[in-house]
Structure formats: C-alpha cells, structure tokens
Amino acid sequence: MAETFGTSTLVTTHSKWTGLRFLRLTAVAVLIMLLFLCGIYDETVFTILGPAWQKVATTLGFSEQLARLQQGISGEVVKRSLPVVATYALLYLSLSLLLLRLLLPARRMPLVLKLYGFVILAYIILLLVGRLTGNVPWVYQLGRRLIDFLVSPLPIIILVCLLRWFRPASLQRTGHSS
C-alpha cells in the first residue's frame, strides 16, 4: 500500500511484515507445545498407536510378518512394537524439523537435514554392527541413545544456538548478517 507525503511516496509493508511475523511466532509456539506434549505424554501416544497399528496389521493381513520381525529385534533396540516406535519417531522428527525451519534461515536447512540424516545413518550402522556381532548389548544401547537424543528437544536447542546465533569471525569482520 503506497501513501503520498508531499512529493515522495512511501510504501508501507510494516503491517504485512508484522502479520507474517505474528503467524510465524504462533506456529513456533504451537510446535513447541506439540513437542512438549509428545514428550510428556509419550506413553499415552504409544498406548494409542499400539492398538491402531495392530488393527491395521490385522486388517491388511501382515500381523504374522510383523510379529516375526519384532521377534528378530533385540529388546535393547526397541521395547515396543516397531511400527509404533517408528510412527512416534517420525511424528516427533517431523515436528522438530518444522520447528527448526521456522527458527532458522532457509539456507541452513540442508545442513540440518544432513546432520539429522548422519545421526540416523549412525543408528542404522550401529544396528547392523550389533546384528553382525551377535547382538552385543552395548552397541544396541549406543544406537538407542542416538535415537533418544534425536527424539528430544536437545538437537533443536543445539542447532538453533549454533546455526542462528553463532557467526564465524570472518562474517563479523565484514559486517554480513547471518
């Protein structure tokens, strides 16, 4: 919206910018609340997801295959049904990545995705090593710690601090903003 003052024209975008900022802050608050609730009420979420996945497996006819797959996995890796844990982790990671996208500049997201991917890849490698070495418990426990780390607020806190507020000395000298 343009307004004329004397001989000059000013373009006012402040209200549009403020509205977008308000929406962004609201979305950040909602995502933080959802992550908080997922973390506090994880047992409730597992209780809801368990029967839901059992019903899906029974309806689609692969409950026996799911039971066999579950038996082949060490109790050090998951103590609940694999689809339930995977669904919860996918939900939590999706909310975390959405929150990071809102808190960080867009150019930082490829690095965030690489870091998350690296931790997931390390987890998968630990599972394979654990399997190949005859179910060595400490290997599985280390992998479990990695997943527990990912499905927590710690990566968000660390990444926001490092990627948003930290500026290398070279950028500080030249006066570029991050």
C-alpha positions as a Markdown table, in Angstrom:
| # | Residue | x | y | z |
|---|---|---|---|---|
| 1 | Met | 0.0 | 0.0 | 0.0 |
| 2 | Ala | 1.6 | 3.3 | -1.1 |
| 3 | Glu | 1.0 | 6.6 | 0.7 |
| 4 | Thr | 1.9 | 10.0 | -0.6 |
| 5 | Phe | 3.5 | 12.6 | 1.7 |
| 6 | Gly | 4.3 | 15.8 | -0.2 |
| 7 | Thr | 6.4 | 14.9 | -3.2 |
| 8 | Ser | 7.5 | 11.5 | -2.0 |
| 9 | Thr | 5.8 | 8.1 | -1.9 |
| 10 | Leu | 6.3 | 5.7 | 1.0 |
| 11 | Val | 5.5 | 2.0 | 0.6 |
| 12 | Thr | 4.1 | 0.6 | 3.8 |
| 13 | Thr | 4.8 | -3.0 | 4.4 |
| 14 | His | 5.1 | -2.9 | 8.1 |
| 15 | Ser | 1.6 | -4.3 | 8.8 |
| 16 | Lys | 2.1 | -7.1 | 6.4 |
| 17 | Trp | 5.5 | -7.9 | 7.9 |
| 18 | Thr | 4.1 | -7.8 | 11.4 |
| 19 | Gly | 1.3 | -10.1 | 10.5 |
| 20 | Leu | 3.6 | -12.7 | 9.0 |
| 21 | Arg | 5.9 | -12.4 | 12.0 |
| 22 | Phe | 2.9 | -13.0 | 14.3 |
| 23 | Leu | 1.8 | -16.1 | 12.3 |
| 24 | Arg | 5.4 | -17.4 | 12.4 |
| 25 | Leu | 5.7 | -16.9 | 16.2 |
| 26 | Thr | 2.3 | -18.5 | 16.7 |
| 27 | Ala | 3.4 | -21.5 | 14.6 |
| 28 | Val | 6.6 | -21.7 | 16.6 |
| 29 | Ala | 4.6 | -21.7 | 19.9 |
| 30 | Val | 2.2 | -24.4 | 18.6 |
| 31 | Leu | 5.1 | -26.6 | 17.5 |
| 32 | Ile | 6.9 | -26.2 | 20.8 |
| 33 | Met | 3.7 | -27.1 | 22.7 |
| 34 | Leu | 3.1 | -30.1 | 20.5 |
| 35 | Leu | 6.7 | -31.3 | 21.0 |
| 36 | Phe | 6.3 | -30.7 | 24.8 |
| 37 | Leu | 3.1 | -32.7 | 24.9 |
| 38 | Cys | 4.5 | -35.5 | 22.8 |
| 39 | Gly | 7.4 | -35.8 | 25.2 |
| 40 | Ile | 5.3 | -35.6 | 28.4 |
| 41 | Tyr | 2.6 | -37.9 | 27.2 |
| 42 | Asp | 4.7 | -40.3 | 25.1 |
| 43 | Glu | 3.2 | -43.3 | 27.0 |
| 44 | Thr | -0.3 | -42.2 | 26.1 |
| 45 | Val | 0.8 | -41.8 | 22.4 |
| 46 | Phe | 2.3 | -45.3 | 22.5 |
| 47 | Thr | -0.9 | -46.6 | 24.1 |
| 48 | Ile | -3.0 | -45.1 | 21.3 |
| 49 | Leu | -0.6 | -46.1 | 18.5 |
| 50 | Gly | -0.2 | -49.8 | 19.6 |
| 51 | Pro | -3.8 | -50.9 | 19.1 |
| 52 | Ala | -4.1 | -48.8 | 16.0 |
| 53 | Trp | -1.1 | -50.4 | 14.3 |
| 54 | Gln | -2.3 | -53.9 | 15.5 |
| 55 | Lys | -5.7 | -53.2 | 13.8 |
| 56 | Val | -4.0 | -52.0 | 10.6 |
| 57 | Ala | -1.7 | -55.1 | 10.6 |
| 58 | Thr | -4.6 | -57.5 | 11.2 |
| 59 | Thr | -6.8 | -55.8 | 8.5 |
| 60 | Leu | -4.1 | -55.8 | 5.9 |
| 61 | Gly | -3.1 | -59.4 | 6.9 |
| 62 | Phe | 0.5 | -58.9 | 7.8 |
| 63 | Ser | 0.3 | -59.3 | 11.6 |
| 64 | Glu | 2.2 | -62.6 | 11.5 |
| 65 | Gln | 5.1 | -61.0 | 9.5 |
| 66 | Leu | 5.1 | -58.1 | 11.9 |
| 67 | Ala | 5.3 | -60.4 | 14.9 |
| 68 | Arg | 8.2 | -62.3 | 13.3 |
| 69 | Leu | 10.0 | -59.1 | 12.5 |
| 70 | Gln | 9.5 | -57.9 | 16.1 |
| 71 | Gln | 10.9 | -61.2 | 17.5 |
| 72 | Gly | 14.1 | -60.7 | 15.4 |
| 73 | Ile | 14.8 | -57.4 | 17.0 |
| 74 | Ser | 16.8 | -57.2 | 20.2 |
| 75 | Gly | 15.0 | -55.8 | 23.3 |
| 76 | Glu | 17.9 | -53.4 | 23.6 |
| 77 | Val | 16.8 | -51.7 | 20.4 |
| 78 | Val | 13.0 | -51.3 | 21.0 |
| 79 | Lys | 10.8 | -52.4 | 23.8 |
| 80 | Arg | 7.6 | -51.7 | 22.0 |
| 81 | Ser | 6.2 | -52.6 | 18.6 |
| 82 | Leu | 8.5 | -51.4 | 15.8 |
| 83 | Pro | 5.7 | -49.6 | 13.8 |
| 84 | Val | 4.6 | -47.8 | 16.9 |
| 85 | Val | 8.1 | -46.6 | 17.8 |
| 86 | Ala | 8.8 | -45.6 | 14.1 |
| 87 | Thr | 5.5 | -43.7 | 13.9 |
| 88 | Tyr | 6.2 | -41.8 | 17.1 |
| 89 | Ala | 9.8 | -41.0 | 16.0 |
| 90 | Leu | 8.6 | -39.9 | 12.6 |
| 91 | Leu | 5.9 | -37.6 | 14.2 |
| 92 | Tyr | 8.5 | -36.1 | 16.6 |
| 93 | Leu | 11.2 | -35.7 | 14.0 |
| 94 | Ser | 8.7 | -34.0 | 11.6 |
| 95 | Leu | 7.6 | -31.6 | 14.3 |
| 96 | Ser | 11.2 | -30.9 | 15.2 |
| 97 | Leu | 12.2 | -30.2 | 11.6 |
| 98 | Leu | 9.2 | -27.9 | 11.1 |
| 99 | Leu | 10.2 | -26.0 | 14.2 |
| 100 | Leu | 13.8 | -25.8 | 13.0 |
| 101 | Arg | 12.6 | -24.5 | 9.6 |
| 102 | Leu | 10.7 | -21.7 | 11.4 |
| 103 | Leu | 13.6 | -20.8 | 13.7 |
| 104 | Leu | 16.4 | -21.0 | 11.3 |
| 105 | Pro | 17.1 | -19.2 | 8.0 |
| 106 | Ala | 16.2 | -21.4 | 5.0 |
| 107 | Arg | 19.8 | -21.6 | 3.8 |
| 108 | Arg | 20.6 | -23.6 | 7.0 |
| 109 | Met | 18.0 | -26.4 | 6.4 |
| 110 | Pro | 20.2 | -28.5 | 4.1 |
| 111 | Leu | 22.8 | -28.7 | 6.9 |
| 112 | Val | 20.1 | -29.5 | 9.5 |
| 113 | Leu | 18.8 | -32.3 | 7.2 |
| 114 | Lys | 22.4 | -33.6 | 6.7 |
| 115 | Leu | 23.0 | -33.6 | 10.5 |
| 116 | Tyr | 19.8 | -35.4 | 11.3 |
| 117 | Gly | 20.5 | -37.9 | 8.4 |
| 118 | Phe | 24.0 | -38.5 | 9.7 |
| 119 | Val | 22.7 | -39.4 | 13.2 |
| 120 | Ile | 20.0 | -41.7 | 11.7 |
| 121 | Leu | 22.7 | -43.3 | 9.5 |
| 122 | Ala | 24.9 | -43.8 | 12.5 |
| 123 | Tyr | 22.0 | -45.5 | 14.3 |
| 124 | Ile | 21.4 | -47.9 | 11.4 |
| 125 | Ile | 25.1 | -48.7 | 11.2 |
| 126 | Leu | 25.1 | -49.5 | 14.9 |
| 127 | Leu | 22.1 | -51.8 | 14.5 |
| 128 | Leu | 23.8 | -53.6 | 11.7 |
| 129 | Val | 27.0 | -53.9 | 13.6 |
| 130 | Gly | 25.1 | -55.2 | 16.6 |
| 131 | Arg | 23.4 | -57.8 | 14.5 |
| 132 | Leu | 26.6 | -58.9 | 12.8 |
| 133 | Thr | 28.5 | -59.2 | 16.1 |
| 134 | Gly | 25.9 | -61.4 | 17.7 |
| 135 | Asn | 23.6 | -58.9 | 19.4 |
| 136 | Val | 26.2 | -57.2 | 21.5 |
| 137 | Pro | 24.2 | -55.2 | 24.0 |
| 138 | Trp | 26.4 | -52.1 | 24.3 |
| 139 | Val | 26.2 | -51.5 | 20.5 |
| 140 | Tyr | 22.4 | -51.5 | 20.6 |
| 141 | Gln | 22.4 | -49.3 | 23.7 |
| 142 | Leu | 24.6 | -46.8 | 22.0 |
| 143 | Gly | 22.2 | -46.8 | 19.0 |
| 144 | Arg | 19.3 | -46.4 | 21.3 |
| 145 | Arg | 21.0 | -43.4 | 22.9 |
| 146 | Leu | 21.3 | -41.8 | 19.5 |
| 147 | Ile | 17.6 | -42.2 | 18.8 |
| 148 | Asp | 16.7 | -41.0 | 22.2 |
| 149 | Phe | 18.8 | -37.9 | 21.6 |
| 150 | Leu | 17.1 | -37.2 | 18.2 |
| 151 | Val | 13.6 | -37.6 | 19.8 |
| 152 | Ser | 14.3 | -34.9 | 22.4 |
| 153 | Pro | 14.5 | -31.1 | 22.4 |
| 154 | Leu | 18.3 | -31.2 | 22.6 |
| 155 | Pro | 19.1 | -31.2 | 18.9 |
| 156 | Ile | 16.7 | -28.3 | 18.4 |
| 157 | Ile | 18.3 | -26.2 | 21.2 |
| 158 | Ile | 21.8 | -27.0 | 19.9 |
| 159 | Leu | 21.1 | -26.4 | 16.3 |
| 160 | Val | 19.3 | -23.1 | 16.9 |
| 161 | Cys | 22.2 | -21.9 | 19.1 |
| 162 | Leu | 24.9 | -22.9 | 16.6 |
| 163 | Leu | 23.2 | -22.1 | 13.3 |
| 164 | Arg | 21.3 | -18.9 | 14.2 |
| 165 | Trp | 23.2 | -17.1 | 16.8 |
| 166 | Phe | 26.8 | -18.2 | 16.1 |
| 167 | Arg | 28.6 | -16.2 | 13.4 |
| 168 | Pro | 32.1 | -17.0 | 12.3 |
| 169 | Ala | 34.7 | -14.3 | 12.9 |
| 170 | Ser | 35.1 | -13.8 | 9.2 |
| 171 | Leu | 31.4 | -12.7 | 8.9 |
| 172 | Gln | 31.6 | -10.5 | 12.0 |
| 173 | Arg | 34.6 | -8.6 | 10.5 |
| 174 | Thr | 32.9 | -8.0 | 7.1 |
| 175 | Gly | 29.6 | -7.0 | 8.7 |
| 176 | His | 27.4 | -9.5 | 6.9 |
| 177 | Ser | 24.3 | -10.7 | 8.7 |
| 178 | Ser | 23.5 | -14.4 | 9.2 |
